[in-house]
Amino acid sequence: MESGSTIESVIIYRFLIGCLCVFANYRIAEALTIDDGPLGIFARWRSWLSWKAATAPQYGLLWSLHDLSTCPYCIGVWISLAIAVVLKYRWQLDIWESLLWLAAIAGGQTFLESLSPEDEDKENAQ
């Protein structure tokens, strides 16, 4: 009985951590790509990247960073990768479990992003 409750508590714990990772990924991606941030730091970062990318070669590093800084879906995948790496070493997961966590977190963030109605309004305002 006790081992079953321990397994159940681990499953519930990992489910809750997964939900928190999805919400954190969503919020960080929104902050970096849409919000101004504290003292306008994210808006200034995007503006600087836009200015630098205008003179940079297409598909170069600055051009790619500019595209990344304006796409919450794109940056969400990279944030998911960072979260999956942390979970891999925290829980000592193998590579396939880590990839599953990466896909789950990125998919959850994409789902939340698609539910957000104000994204189109914010993107049109910029």
Buried (B, 14 or more C-beta within 10 A) or exposed (E): EEEEEEEEEEEEEEEEBBEEBBBBBBBBBBBBBBBEBEEEEBBEBBEEBBEBBEEBEEEEEBBBBBBBBBBBEBBBBBBBBEBBEEBBEEEEBEEEBBBEBBEBBBBBBBEBBEEEEEBEEBEEEE
